[in-house]
Amino acid sequence: MKKIISLLCILALVFTITPMLNSGKANAESQPVPTYIGDRDVEIQLGASYDFNFKILRYYTDEKLVVNIYYGKDTDGNSPVYSSEVNYISSSSIVNDTTVTWDTSDTAPGTYTVEYYMVYNDYSSTTEKTFNIKVVSDKYGTFVESEDGLTKSTAYSAQFGTNYIKAWTTANSDASCLNKITLSNSGKVTVNLTKPRKDNGVAGDISVAVFSSSGEAVAGINLDGEESIEDEFSYSVYLGKGTYYFDIKPEFSVSSGLATTVYSFSFNKKSYCEAEPNNTSSKATKLVKDKMHEALFGEYSYTESVDEDDYFKFKVTAGEKITLKITNYPAIEDSTAIVELKLPDGSESSINYGDMVADSNDVGKYTFYPEKSGTCVLHLYNYSGAIIPYKVGFTASRKPPAAKLVSVKNKKGVIMDITWTCDDYSKIKGFQTYVALNKKFTKKLMKFKTSSKYGGLYLYKSNGIRKGKTYYVKVRTYRKLNGKTYYSDWSKVKKVKIKK
């Protein structure tokens, strides 16, 4: 009896709805009913395909199911990253089972909103229904969620060597991706990023800005997506010990879908390097004597220009021979308008390219003798905007300029004529000459000192020079500094046989 009653109910329902299907009309209050019958609390692995299953109760012959998927926790201001429409034209069935498949290969980890509704009766639509799902990945670190108004307190603490992925949509294409980096030592931080793509598939520009814990602009760059064919960017900056914030943002508007970048940070500890921002004399990086410090000219146009100028400071003693050294000097020379040096006495001078000539290893050198002890400040200005790596350092020596032994001759009446020269007579007190009967200057050694006024020395029989003997000669300069005597290196040795 129960089976007969159920059969009669089904027949009554069929007879009621069939005329509506045939006429394409329904009661004014009748609406198709889409029902999602899958799991709502679901996590989908990035790159996998996922099926969304629906049951559709239909009333009309021309209906369609619309499914939109948005990046983020809601649909406000966003365009969908995926859309699907399933059309129902005519069917004898009043209930349809429908599956919509979403391929997550071109998406990013994060929270997504699934929206679905029906369109019917000359584009009338049912109320949109939504639910959230998550796309996750074991390949990337904890995802940095899109958040407008991101502040230092909500910045993500990034780890070195971990890949992160960030996505922007139409609703947040100007949102910051703020990463907190804490350094226990000075060194070079490098961020590697894949190029975000515009709607037409062309690589877009992206900026990296670095800020100190106090919010001061430290360094940064705008990276041109079309400048090279490589799919990745790389940007490095030298920083001191402390906490810094790296802000990553696309420099274009996302009009549809997602713009994503995969990024990671690496760190190389450096005991001797510049520490940005060293763009003023008060923030100059301290140079350690005899150590070459790594540095990098950069291009900063994110908020203000801060790493076009590099300042360094170092202490000197009056009278010392100071030699400045800059590696990769030809590249520096081509792009640097100003190399300025401020001395302890307050005087300033521009070092012209001719004053600092690069050697065979592309190391530019400039030598000077400060008249006053104190701190020197070196300023290098990069006017071209090119990114140039280099090293800078200085040496300090109390040795005077060396002498060059020009000739040693045997002359009649003089017996021995010794001639020398020196590049800078003003920096020496005098010359010391050794004369001996062997190359090691241990046999019959004679020592002579002469004033810096003279460019040579005459020796006679009265000085101990004997005919028929071969003598070896070398010379060096000396100077006095703070009560002590300092000698230069010895010249090359020359010999002469006394015949006259």
C-alpha positions in Angstrom: 0.0 0.0 0.0 2.8 2.4 0.9 4.5 1.8 -2.5 1.3 2.6 -4.3 0.9 5.9 -2.4 4.5 6.9 -3.2 4.0 6.1 -6.8 0.9 8.3 -7.0 2.7 11.2 -5.4 5.5 11.1 -7.9 3.1 10.9 -10.8 1.2 14.0 -9.4 4.5 15.9 -9.2 5.4 15.0 -12.8 2.0 16.0 -14.1 2.3 19.3 -12.3 5.8 20.3 -13.5 5.8 18.9 -17.0 3.4 21.7 -18.4 5.7 24.3 -17.0 8.8 22.8 -18.6 6.9 22.6 -21.9 5.7 26.2 -21.8 9.0 27.6 -20.4 6.9 29.4 -17.7 6.5 28.9 -13.9 4.8 30.6 -11.0 6.2 34.0 -10.2 7.6 32.8 -6.9 9.2 29.7 -8.5 13.0 29.8 -8.6 15.6 27.1 -9.5 17.4 25.8 -6.4 21.2 25.1 -6.6 22.4 23.1 -3.7 26.1 22.4 -3.1 26.5 18.9 -1.8 30.3 18.7 -1.3 32.5 19.4 1.6 32.9 23.0 2.6 35.8 22.8 5.1 38.3 21.6 2.5 42.0 22.1 1.9 43.1 21.6 -1.7 46.8 21.0 -2.6 48.2 23.6 -4.9 48.3 22.2 -8.5 45.5 19.7 -7.9 42.0 19.7 -9.5 39.0 19.7 -7.3 35.4 18.8 -8.1 32.5 20.9 -6.8 29.2 18.9 -6.9 25.8 20.5 -7.1 22.2 19.3 -7.3 19.9 21.6 -9.2 16.1 21.7 -8.8 14.9 23.2 -12.1 11.7 24.9 -13.2 12.6 26.4 -16.6 13.8 25.1 -19.9 16.6 27.8 -20.2 18.7 28.1 -17.0 22.3 28.1 -16.1 24.5 27.5 -13.0 27.2 30.1 -12.4 30.2 29.3 -10.2 32.8 32.0 -9.5 35.9 31.6 -7.3 37.5 34.6 -5.7 40.9 35.0 -4.0 40.3 36.1 -0.5 37.8 35.7 2.3 35.0 37.5 0.5 34.1 38.8 -3.0 34.1 42.5 -2.3 35.9 44.5 -4.9 37.4 41.4 -6.5 37.2 39.9 -9.9 37.0 36.1 -10.0 40.1 34.0 -10.6 37.9 31.3 -12.0 34.4 31.3 -13.6 32.2 28.5 -14.9 28.7 28.5 -16.4 26.7 25.3 -16.9 23.7 25.8 -19.3 20.5 23.8 -19.1 18.4 24.2 -22.2 15.7 21.5 -22.1 15.4 18.4 -20.1 12.8 16.0 -18.9 14.5 15.8 -15.6 13.6 18.2 -12.8 16.8 17.5 -10.8 20.3 17.7 -12.3 23.5 16.5 -10.8 26.3 18.9 -11.9 30.1 18.8 -11.4 32.3 21.9 -11.8 36.1 21.2 -11.9 38.7 23.7 -10.8 42.4 23.4 -11.7 44.5 25.1 -9.1 47.8 25.0 -11.1 47.7 28.8 -11.9 46.7 29.9 -8.4 48.4 30.5 -5.1 48.0 29.2 -1.6 45.5 31.1 0.5 41.8 31.4 1.3 39.3 31.5 -1.6 35.6 32.2 -1.7 33.3 30.0 -3.9 30.2 31.8 -5.1 27.3 30.0 -6.9 23.8 31.0 -8.2 21.3 30.3 -11.0 20.3 32.5 -13.9 16.8 32.0 -15.3 13.7 33.5 -16.8 15.4 36.2 -19.0 18.4 36.8 -16.7 16.8 36.8 -13.4 19.1 35.2 -10.8 18.9 33.6 -7.5 20.6 34.9 -4.4 24.3 34.3 -4.4 25.5 31.7 -1.9 29.2 31.5 -0.8 31.5 29.4 1.2 35.3 29.4 1.8 38.0 26.9 1.0 41.8 26.8 1.3 44.5 26.1 -1.2 47.7 24.9 0.6 51.1 23.8 -0.5 54.0 21.9 1.1 56.4 23.6 -1.3 56.1 27.1 0.1 56.4 28.6 3.6 53.5 30.0 5.5 51.6 32.1 3.0 51.6 35.9 3.5 47.9 36.8 3.4 46.7 39.8 1.4 45.9 42.5 3.9 45.3 46.2 3.3 46.9 48.5 5.8 49.6 46.0 6.8 51.8 47.4 9.6 55.0 46.4 11.3 53.1 44.7 14.0 51.4 42.4 11.5 54.5 41.9 9.3 55.4 38.3 8.5 58.6 37.1 10.1 60.4 35.6 7.1 63.0 32.9 7.4 66.1 32.6 5.2 66.1 29.8 2.6 62.3 29.4 2.5 60.2 30.0 -0.6 57.1 32.2 -0.1 54.3 33.0 -2.6 52.3 36.2 -2.7 49.2 36.9 -4.7 47.5 40.2 -5.5 44.0 40.8 -7.0 41.9 43.7 -8.3 40.9 44.5 -4.7 44.4 44.7 -3.3 46.9 45.3 -6.1 48.5 48.1 -4.1 48.6 46.1 -0.9 52.0 45.6 0.9 53.7 42.3 1.4 55.7 43.3 4.5 58.4 40.8 5.6 60.3 41.2 8.9 64.0 40.2 8.8 66.2 40.2 11.9 70.0 40.1 11.6 72.3 39.2 14.4 75.3 40.1 12.2 76.1 42.5 9.4 76.0 41.2 5.9 74.3 41.0 2.5 70.6 40.2 2.3 69.4 39.1 -1.1 65.7 38.7 -2.1 64.9 36.6 -5.2 61.5 37.0 -6.9 59.7 35.6 -9.8 58.2 38.2 -12.1 54.4 38.8 -11.6 52.4 38.6 -14.8 49.8 41.1 -16.1 46.5 40.0 -17.6 48.1 39.8 -21.1 50.9 37.5 -19.7 53.6 40.2 -19.9 55.9 40.4 -16.9 55.0 43.4 -14.7 57.2 45.7 -12.6 57.6 45.0 -8.9 59.2 47.1 -6.2 61.3 46.1 -3.1 61.6 48.7 -0.4 63.7 48.2 2.8 62.9 50.1 6.0 64.5 50.2 9.4 62.7 49.3 12.6 62.0 53.0 13.1 60.4 53.2 9.6 63.2 55.0 8.0 63.7 54.3 4.2 66.9 52.3 4.0 67.2 51.0 0.4 65.1 49.6 -2.5 64.5 49.3 -6.1 61.8 49.3 -8.9 62.4 46.2 -10.9 61.5 46.4 -14.6 59.6 43.2 -15.7 60.5 43.7 -19.3 64.1 44.6 -18.9 65.4 41.0 -19.2 64.1 37.7 -20.5 64.9 35.9 -17.3 61.8 35.0 -15.2 63.4 36.0 -11.9 64.6 39.2 -10.2 67.4 39.5 -7.7 68.0 42.4 -5.4 70.8 42.7 -2.7 71.5 45.2 0.0 74.2 45.4 2.7 72.8 45.9 6.2 74.1 46.1 9.7 72.9 44.2 12.8 69.2 44.9 13.5 65.6 44.5 12.4 64.4 45.5 8.9 61.2 45.3 6.9 61.1 44.4 3.2 58.0 45.6 1.4 57.2 43.9 -1.9 54.5 45.4 -4.2 53.5 45.2 -7.8 53.9 48.4 -9.7 50.8 47.8 -11.9 47.1 47.4 -11.4 45.7 43.9 -11.4 42.5 44.1 -13.6 41.5 40.5 -13.3 42.7 37.2 -11.9 45.8 36.9 -9.8 49.3 38.4 -10.1 51.7 36.2 -8.1 55.4 36.2 -7.1 57.4 33.5 -5.5 60.1 35.0 -3.3 62.8 34.0 -0.9 65.5 35.6 1.3 69.2 34.6 1.7 71.9 36.1 3.9 75.7 36.2 3.7 77.5 37.2 6.8 80.1 39.9 6.2 82.4 41.3 8.8 83.4 44.2 6.6 80.7 45.8 4.5 78.7 49.0 4.2 75.6 49.3 6.2 72.7 51.0 4.5 71.5 53.7 4.9 74.9 55.4 4.7 73.7 58.2 2.5 74.9 61.1 4.7 78.1 61.8 6.6 76.4 61.3 9.9 75.4 57.7 8.8 78.8 56.9 7.2 80.0 53.3 7.4 83.2 53.0 9.5 86.1 51.5 7.5 88.7 49.3 9.3 92.3 49.8 8.2 93.7 47.2 5.9 90.2 45.6 5.2 88.3 45.9 2.0 84.6 46.5 2.7 81.9 45.2 0.3 79.4 47.8 -1.0 76.8 48.3 -3.6 75.5 51.3 -5.5 71.8 50.9 -6.0 68.8 52.6 -7.6 66.1 53.7 -5.1 63.0 55.2 -6.5 60.3 53.7 -4.2 59.9 56.7 -1.9 63.1 58.7 -2.0 66.7 58.3 -3.2 68.8 56.9 -0.4 71.4 54.6 -1.8 72.8 56.7 -4.7 75.2 58.2 -2.1 77.6 56.1 -0.1 79.6 57.7 2.8 82.5 56.1 4.7 84.6 57.3 7.5 88.0 56.3 8.9 90.6 57.6 11.3 94.0 58.8 10.3 97.2 60.1 12.0 98.9 63.2 10.8 101.8 62.5 8.5 100.8 59.0 7.7 100.7 57.8 4.1 97.0 57.0 3.4 96.1 55.0 0.4 92.4 54.8 -0.6 91.4 51.7 -2.7 88.2 51.1 -4.7 87.7 47.9 -6.6 85.7 47.7 -9.9 86.9 51.2 -10.4 86.3 51.5 -14.2 82.6 50.8 -13.6 82.6 53.3 -10.7 84.4 55.9 -12.8 81.9 55.6 -15.6 78.9 56.1 -13.3 80.2 58.3 -10.4 80.1 62.0 -10.8 81.6 62.8 -7.4 84.3 61.2 -5.3 84.9 63.6 -2.4 87.2 63.5 0.5 86.9 65.5 3.7 90.0 65.7 5.8 90.3 66.1 9.6 91.2 69.8 9.2 87.8 70.4 7.6 89.1 70.9 4.1 87.4 69.1 1.2 88.6 68.0 -2.2 87.2 66.2 -5.2 89.2 63.3 -6.3 89.4 63.5 -10.1 89.6 60.4 -12.2 93.2 61.2 -13.1 94.0 61.3 -9.4 92.8 57.7 -8.9 94.0 55.5 -11.6 93.0 51.8 -11.8 95.7 49.2 -11.8 95.6 45.9 -13.8 93.2 44.5 -11.2 90.8 47.4 -11.7 91.6 48.8 -8.2 91.6 52.6 -8.1 94.2 54.0 -5.7 94.6 57.5 -4.3 97.4 58.5 -1.8 97.5 61.5 0.5 99.3 62.6 3.7 96.9 64.2 6.2 98.4 67.2 8.1 96.1 66.7 11.1 95.0 63.6 13.0 91.2 62.8 13.1 88.4 61.4 11.0 88.3 61.5 7.2 84.9 61.2 5.4 84.8 59.7 1.9 81.7 60.4 -0.3 80.9 58.5 -3.5 77.9 59.6 -5.5 76.3 57.3 -8.2 74.5 59.6 -10.7 73.7 56.9 -13.3 71.4 54.8 -11.2 73.2 51.6 -12.3 73.6 48.8 -9.7 77.3 48.5 -9.2 79.1 46.2 -6.7 82.5 47.3 -5.4 84.8 47.2 -2.4 86.4 50.1 -0.6 89.2 50.3 2.0 92.3 52.1 3.0 95.8 51.4 4.2 97.9 53.6 6.5 101.7 53.6 6.6 104.3 55.7 8.3 106.9 54.7 5.8 108.2 57.6 3.7 108.2 57.4 -0.1 110.8 55.1 -1.3 114.0 56.1 -3.1 115.0 54.9 -6.5 118.7 54.2 -7.1 119.4 55.6 -10.5 123.1 54.9 -11.0 126.4 54.0 -9.3 129.5 55.1 -11.2 133.3 55.1 -10.8 134.7 58.5 -11.7 138.2 59.7 -11.6 138.8 61.9 -8.6 135.5 61.0 -7.0 135.9 57.2 -7.0 132.1 56.5 -6.5 129.2 58.7 -7.8 125.8 57.6 -6.4 122.6 59.1 -7.8 119.1 58.5 -6.6 115.6 60.1 -6.9 112.4 60.2 -4.9 108.8 60.9 -5.9 108.1 63.3 -3.1 111.1 65.0 -1.4 108.7 67.0 0.9 107.6 63.8 2.7 111.1 62.7 3.7 113.8 63.8 6.1 116.7 62.4 4.2 118.4 59.3 2.6 120.4 56.4 4.1 122.9 54.7 1.9 124.5 51.3 2.5 127.8 50.3 0.8 129.4 46.9 1.2 131.6 44.3 -0.4 128.9 41.7 -0.7 125.2 41.4 -1.7 124.2 40.6 1.8 125.8 43.8 3.1 127.7 42.1 5.8 131.3 42.6 4.6 132.9 45.9 5.2 129.5 47.7 5.5 129.5 51.4 5.4 126.5 53.6 6.3 125.9 57.2 5.2 123.1 59.6 5.9 122.3 62.6 3.7 119.7 65.4 3.7 116.7 65.3 1.5 118.1 68.4 -0.3 120.5 66.1 -2.2 119.9 63.7 -5.0 123.1 61.7 -4.6 126.3 61.1 -2.8 130.0 61.3 -3.7 132.4 58.9 -1.9 136.2 59.2 -1.9 139.2 57.2 -0.8 138.9 59.0 2.5 135.5 57.3 3.0 137.1 53.9 2.8 136.6 53.1 -0.9 139.4 51.1 -2.3 140.6 50.6 -5.9 140.1 47.2 -7.4 137.2 46.3 -5.2 133.6 45.6 -6.3 131.0 47.4 -4.1 127.3 46.9 -3.7 125.0 49.9 -3.0 121.4 50.4 -1.9 119.5 53.4 -0.6 116.3 54.2 1.3 114.6 57.3 2.7 113.7 58.1 6.3 111.4 60.5 8.1 110.6 61.4 11.6 107.0 61.2 12.9 105.9 61.9 16.5 109.5 61.6 17.6 110.2 58.3 15.9 112.2 57.6 12.8 110.6 55.6 10.0 112.4 54.1 7.0 111.2 53.3 3.5 111.9 50.0 1.8 115.3 49.6 0.3 115.9 50.3 -3.3 117.2 47.7 -5.8 120.9 46.9 -5.4 123.4 48.1 -7.9 127.1 47.3 -8.0 130.2 49.0 -9.3 133.9 48.0 -9.7 136.4 50.7 -8.7 139.0 50.9 -11.5 140.0 54.5 -11.4 
